[in-house]
Amino acid sequence: MRLGKAFRPNRNASKDVAAIDAGVAKLNNDLAAQDLNYFSALGIHQSAINLDNTIKTATTNVNALSADEVTEADAQEVLNTLTGTEVNVKSASQRLIAQKPNFDRLGVTGLARDDTNNLARDTKTYGAALLSKTPASLKTDASTLLDKVNADLAEAVTAYA
C-alpha cells in the first residue's frame, strides 16, 4: 500500500514538471512574435496566466509529498527536465525584455509586468518547495539550477519595474 501512495504523488510531480516545461516553451514561442499586436499580446498574457496556474498547482503537489517519498531517481528526473526548461526560461526572459517597447506601444505593459512578477514570485515558491524535498545528494545541483532560473526571471522583473 505504501508504494501506491508514494507512486501517485511522484507521478503527479513528474506530470507537473512536464507541464511546466511545455508551458515555458509555449510562452517562449509566443514571445518570439515579430509583429506583436494587441491579440498576440493577449495571447502571451494568457500563456503566462496558464503557466503561472500550472506552477501553483505543481507547488501544491510538491508540498503534499513527504521528503521520504522522493527518491534520488525522482529528483534527478526533475532536475534533468528543469535543466532543459531553464534554457527556455532564459530565452523567454530575454524575449520579454526585447518586447517591452511593443508592449508599451500597445498599452499592455502593466499586464506584462504583472505576469512577470507573478511568474517570478511563484517560480521562487515552487523552487523552494522542490528544494525542500530534494535528497541531500542533489541539493547543491538543484540549488544552482534554481538560482539560474530565478536570476533569469529577475532580469525581466527589473526591465519592467
Secondary structure, 3 states (H helix, E strand, C coil): CHHHHHHHHHHHHHHHHHHHHHHHHHHHHHHCCCCCCHHHHHHHHHHHHHHHHHHHHHHHHHHCCCHHHCCHHHHHHHHHHHHHHHHHHHHHHHHHHHHHHHHHHHCCHHHHHHHHHHHHHHHHHHHHHHHHHCCHHHHHHHHHHHHHHHHHHHHHHHHHC
